[in-house]
Amino acid sequence: MTDKRDPDDQQKRNQGDAFSRTVGAKAARKLTAQRDTTHGVWFGLGMMGLVGWSVAVPTLLGAMLGLWLDEHHPAPFSWTLALLVAGLTLGCLNAWRWVAKEDKAIQQTRGEGDGGDGDE
């Protein structure tokens, strides 16, 4: 009879150990999130504003330069439209690069906090 219980007991212990590790990792992530209070609601709203301005400023500068060039150096094409699109493209690339950098920093922080097991 003890032969039948040993594998079952061992399997239950293994499942309990895996469960304990999972709970421990999630608890560590929760404690890390509670300590890191810099990424709250206002931080998220600030980031949206920063991304918006990083797109809007180059777009408006391109449009203003285009208007000035159309006024002082006429061409068969619209400088305003060309530089507006160039400013918009530059702003979007800048915002994309910045968001990717922030995302990478967040992923690295998450990887350090939970041991990198990836279970959620």
C-alpha positions in Angstrom: 0.0 0.0 0.0 2.8 2.4 0.7 4.0 1.9 -2.9 0.8 3.4 -4.3 0.9 6.4 -2.0 4.5 7.4 -2.6 4.1 8.5 -6.3 0.8 10.3 -5.5 2.4 12.1 -2.5 5.5 13.0 -4.6 3.3 14.4 -7.4 1.3 16.4 -4.9 4.5 17.8 -3.4 5.8 18.8 -6.8 2.5 20.5 -7.6 2.6 22.3 -4.3 6.1 23.4 -4.9 5.3 24.8 -8.4 2.2 26.5 -6.9 4.4 28.1 -4.2 6.9 29.3 -6.7 4.2 30.9 -8.8 2.5 32.6 -5.8 5.9 33.8 -4.6 6.8 35.3 -8.0 3.4 37.1 -8.3 3.8 38.4 -4.7 7.2 39.7 -5.5 5.8 41.5 -8.6 3.0 43.0 -6.6 5.5 44.3 -3.9 7.7 45.8 -6.6 4.7 47.5 -8.2 3.6 48.9 -4.9 7.1 50.3 -4.2 7.3 51.8 -7.7 4.8 54.6 -7.4 6.2 56.8 -10.1 4.1 55.0 -12.8 0.6 56.1 -11.8 -2.3 57.6 -13.7 -0.6 61.1 -13.9 2.5 59.5 -15.3 0.5 57.8 -18.1 -1.3 61.0 -18.9 2.0 62.9 -19.0 3.5 60.4 -21.4 0.5 60.7 -23.7 1.0 64.5 -23.7 4.7 64.1 -24.3 4.1 61.8 -27.3 1.5 64.2 -28.7 3.9 67.2 -28.5 6.7 65.2 -30.0 4.5 64.7 -33.1 2.8 68.1 -33.1 5.9 70.3 -32.8 7.8 69.0 -35.8 4.6 69.0 -37.9 3.8 72.6 -37.1 7.4 73.7 -37.6 7.4 72.0 -41.0 4.2 73.7 -42.0 5.4 77.1 -40.9 8.7 76.7 -42.8 6.7 75.5 -45.8 4.5 78.6 -45.7 7.5 80.9 -45.5 9.2 79.1 -48.4 5.9 79.2 -50.5 5.8 83.0 -49.9 9.5 83.8 -50.6 10.5 81.0 -53.0 7.6 79.8 -55.0 7.9 76.4 -56.6 5.7 74.3 -58.9 4.9 72.1 -55.8 3.7 73.1 -52.4 6.5 73.5 -49.8 3.8 73.7 -47.1 2.4 70.3 -47.9 5.8 68.7 -48.5 7.3 70.0 -45.2 4.1 69.3 -43.3 4.3 65.6 -44.3 8.1 65.6 -43.5 7.5 67.1 -40.1 4.7 64.6 -39.4 6.9 61.7 -40.4 9.8 62.9 -38.3 7.6 63.4 -35.3 6.0 60.0 -35.6 9.4 58.3 -35.9 10.7 60.3 -32.9 7.6 59.3 -30.8 7.9 55.6 -31.9 11.6 55.6 -30.9 10.8 57.1 -27.5 7.9 54.8 -26.8 10.0 51.7 -27.8 12.8 52.9 -25.4 10.3 53.3 -22.5 8.8 49.9 -23.3 12.2 48.2 -23.3 12.9 49.8 -19.9 9.6 48.6 -18.5 10.2 45.1 -19.8 13.7 45.0 -18.2 12.3 46.2 -14.9 9.6 43.4 -15.0 12.3 40.8 -15.9 14.4 41.7 -12.9 11.4 41.7 -10.5 10.0 38.3 -11.1 13.1 36.3 -12.1 12.1 36.3 -15.8 9.8 33.3 -15.6 7.1 35.0 -17.7 4.1 33.4 -15.9 1.2 35.6 -15.2 
